[in-house]
Amino acid sequence: MHELTQLNPIVWAILAVEVAFWLTLASGLAMRYLFRMPRASRTILLCVPLLDLVLIALTVVDLAGGTEPDSVHALAVVYLGFTIGFGHATIAWADRWFAYRFADGPRPPKPPRSGTAYVRRMWAEWRRVVVAWAIALPGLLGLAMVAGVALPTDWDAVLSDPLLRMAVGLTWIAAIWFAAGPVYAMVFRWEGEREDASTAGSEPA
């Protein structure tokens, strides 16, 4: 318990934002489907991006106050990138299931596992990864500037800094995701149009 209370404040901020995200999402969908208040639902769901801005503001203030940058600060930026990249798809997925459970909506179809629809799904997923990377990379470099990180002169200097190291790692993740996602799908799982048409479009583009 003592170790938990000694966590970096940014860790607590990330955990709080994650909890707030799901609570806000659930509240917005409840307003839409249970209480039939679509305007209130839209207002609540529009607050979701504000949570990320609060997290980044706290991270910048922490670094500007003289805190040494570490992997937790880098994680906050990566969290922002993946929230923006995958947030819309996550909300759409939750919306479909909420409508099915509480508003007599159609049951969401199962994701395709092969064929053209599967390939499209993998490309859509990787595009979200690219969005996350495109948001997180300049964010990490910006935090490095706020923290006064000197411009690295060699590869060892890059790897010794947690913010720059995370930027490199995130680039590798995007590349590996590309190979394991759309490339793998096109080479090994593209079986023409044999998949059941009912599975097509199960994931938002």
C-alpha positions as CSV (number, residue, x, y, z in Angstrom):
1,M,0.0,0.0,0.0
2,H,2.9,2.3,0.8
3,E,4.4,1.8,-2.7
4,L,1.0,2.6,-4.3
5,T,0.8,5.9,-2.5
6,Q,4.3,6.8,-3.6
7,L,3.3,6.6,-7.3
8,N,4.2,9.5,-9.5
9,P,1.3,12.0,-9.5
10,I,1.1,11.6,-13.3
11,V,0.3,7.9,-12.8
12,W,-2.7,8.9,-10.6
13,A,-3.7,11.4,-13.3
14,I,-3.6,8.7,-16.0
15,L,-5.6,6.3,-13.9
16,A,-8.1,9.1,-13.0
17,V,-8.5,10.0,-16.7
18,E,-9.1,6.4,-17.7
19,V,-11.8,6.0,-15.1
20,A,-13.3,9.3,-16.0
21,F,-13.3,8.3,-19.7
22,W,-15.5,5.2,-19.1
23,L,-17.7,7.0,-16.6
24,T,-18.3,9.8,-19.1
25,L,-18.9,7.4,-21.9
26,A,-21.4,5.4,-19.8
27,S,-23.2,8.6,-18.7
28,G,-23.4,9.9,-22.2
29,L,-24.9,6.6,-23.6
30,A,-27.3,6.3,-20.7
31,M,-28.6,9.8,-21.4
32,R,-29.1,8.8,-25.0
33,Y,-30.7,5.4,-24.7
34,L,-32.2,5.2,-21.1
35,F,-33.3,8.8,-20.5
36,R,-33.9,9.8,-24.2
37,M,-32.0,13.0,-23.9
38,P,-29.8,13.1,-27.0
39,R,-28.7,16.7,-26.5
40,A,-27.5,16.0,-23.0
41,S,-25.8,12.9,-24.3
42,R,-23.9,14.9,-27.0
43,T,-22.8,17.5,-24.5
44,I,-21.5,14.8,-22.1
45,L,-19.6,12.9,-24.9
46,L,-18.0,16.2,-26.1
47,C,-16.3,16.3,-22.7
48,V,-14.3,13.2,-23.5
49,P,-11.4,15.1,-25.3
50,L,-11.2,17.6,-22.4
51,L,-10.0,14.7,-20.2
52,D,-7.0,14.3,-22.4
53,L,-6.2,18.0,-22.3
54,V,-6.3,18.0,-18.5
55,L,-3.8,15.1,-18.5
56,I,-1.4,16.8,-20.9
57,A,-1.7,20.1,-18.9
58,L,-0.8,18.3,-15.7
59,T,2.1,16.6,-17.4
60,V,3.5,19.9,-18.8
61,V,3.1,21.7,-15.4
62,D,4.9,18.8,-13.7
63,L,7.9,19.0,-16.1
64,A,7.9,22.8,-16.2
65,G,8.1,22.7,-12.4
66,G,11.5,21.0,-12.6
67,T,10.5,17.3,-12.4
68,E,12.9,15.1,-14.2
69,P,11.2,13.5,-17.2
70,D,10.6,9.8,-17.0
71,S,8.7,7.0,-18.7
72,V,5.5,8.1,-16.9
73,H,5.5,11.5,-18.6
74,A,6.1,9.8,-21.9
75,L,3.2,7.4,-21.2
76,A,0.8,10.3,-20.6
77,V,1.5,11.6,-24.1
78,V,1.2,8.1,-25.7
79,Y,-2.1,7.7,-23.8
80,L,-3.3,11.0,-25.4
81,G,-2.3,9.7,-28.9
82,F,-4.0,6.4,-28.6
83,T,-7.1,8.0,-27.1
84,I,-7.4,10.3,-30.1
85,G,-6.6,7.5,-32.5
86,F,-8.9,4.9,-31.0
87,G,-11.4,7.0,-29.1
88,H,-14.0,7.4,-31.9
89,A,-13.9,3.6,-32.6
90,T,-14.2,2.8,-28.9
91,I,-17.2,5.1,-28.5
92,A,-18.9,3.7,-31.7
93,W,-18.3,0.1,-30.4
94,A,-19.8,1.0,-27.0
95,D,-22.7,2.8,-28.6
96,R,-23.6,-0.3,-30.7
97,W,-23.5,-2.6,-27.7
98,F,-25.4,-0.1,-25.4
99,A,-28.1,0.2,-28.1
100,Y,-28.3,-3.6,-28.3
101,R,-28.5,-4.1,-24.6
102,F,-30.8,-1.3,-23.6
103,A,-32.6,0.1,-26.7
104,D,-33.6,-3.1,-28.6
105,G,-31.0,-2.3,-31.2
106,P,-29.5,-5.0,-33.5
107,R,-26.8,-7.2,-32.1
108,P,-23.4,-6.0,-33.4
109,P,-22.0,-8.5,-35.9
110,K,-18.9,-10.5,-35.1
111,P,-15.7,-9.0,-36.6
112,P,-14.6,-10.7,-39.8
113,R,-11.6,-13.1,-39.5
114,S,-10.7,-13.4,-43.2
115,G,-11.4,-12.0,-46.6
116,T,-11.7,-8.5,-47.9
117,A,-13.7,-7.3,-44.9
118,Y,-10.9,-8.5,-42.6
119,V,-8.3,-6.7,-44.7
120,R,-10.3,-3.5,-44.6
121,R,-10.6,-3.8,-40.8
122,M,-6.8,-4.3,-40.4
123,W,-6.1,-1.2,-42.5
124,A,-8.6,0.8,-40.6
125,E,-7.0,-0.3,-37.3
126,W,-3.5,0.6,-38.5
127,R,-4.7,4.0,-39.6
128,R,-5.7,4.6,-36.0
129,V,-2.3,3.6,-34.9
130,V,-0.8,6.1,-37.4
131,V,-3.0,8.8,-35.9
132,A,-1.9,7.9,-32.4
133,W,1.8,8.0,-33.6
134,A,1.3,11.3,-35.3
135,I,-0.2,12.8,-32.1
136,A,2.2,11.3,-29.7
137,L,5.5,11.8,-31.5
138,P,5.4,15.7,-31.6
139,G,3.9,15.6,-28.1
140,L,7.0,13.7,-26.8
141,L,9.3,16.1,-28.6
142,G,7.4,19.0,-27.2
143,L,7.7,17.7,-23.7
144,A,11.4,17.2,-24.2
145,M,11.7,20.9,-25.0
146,V,9.6,21.8,-22.0
147,A,11.9,19.7,-19.8
148,G,15.0,21.3,-21.4
149,V,16.3,18.0,-22.9
150,A,19.4,18.8,-24.9
151,L,19.5,17.8,-28.6
152,P,21.0,14.3,-28.7
153,T,24.3,14.0,-30.5
154,D,24.3,10.2,-30.8
155,W,22.1,7.1,-30.6
156,D,23.1,6.4,-27.0
157,A,21.9,9.9,-26.0
158,V,18.6,9.2,-27.6
159,L,18.1,5.9,-25.8
160,S,19.2,7.4,-22.5
161,D,16.3,9.9,-22.5
162,P,12.9,8.4,-21.5
163,L,10.9,10.8,-23.8
164,L,13.0,10.3,-26.9
165,R,13.3,6.6,-26.1
166,M,9.5,6.3,-26.1
167,A,9.3,8.1,-29.4
168,V,11.6,5.5,-30.9
169,G,9.7,2.7,-29.3
170,L,6.4,4.1,-30.5
171,T,7.8,4.2,-34.1
172,W,8.8,0.6,-33.8
173,I,5.3,-0.3,-32.5
174,A,3.7,1.4,-35.5
175,A,6.0,-0.5,-37.9
176,I,5.4,-3.9,-36.2
177,W,1.6,-3.2,-36.1
178,F,1.8,-2.5,-39.9
179,A,3.5,-5.9,-40.5
180,A,1.3,-7.9,-38.1
181,G,-1.9,-6.1,-39.2
182,P,-2.6,-5.1,-42.8
183,V,0.4,-6.9,-44.3
184,Y,-0.3,-10.2,-42.6
185,A,-4.0,-9.8,-43.5
186,M,-3.3,-9.2,-47.2
187,V,-0.7,-12.1,-47.4
188,F,-2.3,-14.8,-45.3
189,R,-6.0,-13.9,-44.6
190,W,-7.2,-12.4,-47.9
191,E,-9.5,-15.1,-49.2
192,G,-11.5,-13.0,-51.7
193,E,-15.2,-12.5,-51.0
194,R,-15.9,-15.8,-49.3
195,E,-16.6,-14.4,-45.9
196,D,-20.1,-14.0,-44.7
197,A,-21.4,-10.6,-45.8
198,S,-23.1,-10.1,-42.5
199,T,-19.7,-9.7,-40.8
200,A,-18.6,-6.9,-43.1
201,G,-18.3,-3.4,-41.6
202,S,-18.3,-4.6,-38.0
203,E,-15.5,-2.3,-37.1
204,P,-15.8,1.5,-37.8
205,A,-13.4,2.8,-40.4
